[in-house]
Amino acid sequence: MIHIIEKPLLTEKAMKNVDKGQYVFQVNPNANKIEIRKAIEDMFEVKVKSVRTLRVKPKYLRRYTRKGLIEGKTKLRKKAYITLQPGFSIEMIGGIGNTD
């Protein structure tokens, strides 16, 4: 279960709907919605209402240096938008996610 959830995303956009019970996590790109739901429920002891996922495509990067052109890309990421049942919340860093 630990390998499914990589980390919570604590950006302004991700924290916009915390008061509505929605949290955003970066998850393993090979995980499906059922595995993500089970991992969240086991890890935080909450009831999940819905799981929405999206895949963030890699960005291709190009940099010119003294030695020439260096090309590369970022890795594929997957985000999961988790909506909890009413009455449940997840404690985030500094009490941001506590809605009790």
N, C-alpha and C positions, 0 to 999 in steps of 0.2 A: 504493500500500500504506500510505502514511503516513496517509492520510485515513480508513482503516478503523479502526485502533487509535487511540483518542483519548488514553487515559492508563491506567496501572495503578491499581487501587484498593488503598490501603495501610491499610485499616481493620483493627481487631482481628478482626472477623468474617471478613474476606477473607483475613487471614494465618493463620487457624486451621489450614488444611489444607496449608500450604506444605511441611511435611515429607512429606506424601503425594504431592507433585508437582502440586498443584492451585493455580492462580493465577486472579485475577479482574481483568478489564480492562473499562473502559468503551469501547464501540465505537460506530461510526456506526449509527443506528437502521435504516438501509436495507441494511446488510451482512448477508449470509447466512452460514451455518456454513462453507461451502466457502471463501469469501473470507477469513473470519476465520482459518481453519486455515492457509491459504497465507501470510497476512500474518505470523502468529506464527512460522511455520517459517522464512520469509525474514529476518525482523527479528532473531530471537534464535538462529538456527541450531540448532534443536532438533526433535525428532520429537513430534508431537501425537498423543495416544491418542484423546481425545474432546473435543468442544466442546458445551457446553450454554449456551443463551441464555435471557434473560428480558427483558421490556420493563417498565420502571418507569414507571407512569402519571404524568402531571403532577399536581402538587398545586395546588389552587385556594386562593389567598390573599386575604384581605380585611383592610384596615387602615383604621381611623377616624382622620382627621386634622382639623386646623382647617378645611381647605378641603372636607372632606366625605369620602365613602367612596371608597377606592382599591381596585380589584379587579384581580387579575392571576393568572397561573399560571406555574409552572416549566415548563421544556421537557421533552419526552419523552426518556427515556434508555434505553439498552440495555446490559445487562451480559452478558459472556461468561465462563463458567467453563471454563477450559482445564485439562485433565489431560494431563500429559506421559508419554511412555513411560518405563519404569524406567531409571535411569542418567542422565537429563537433568535439568537445572535451569536456572532463569533467575536471573541476578544482579540482585537488587533493591537499593534504596537501603540503604547501610550493611551490606551482606552478609546481609540478612535471608533472601533466597531461596537462598543458597548451601548446598546439602546435600551437597557432596562430602566 
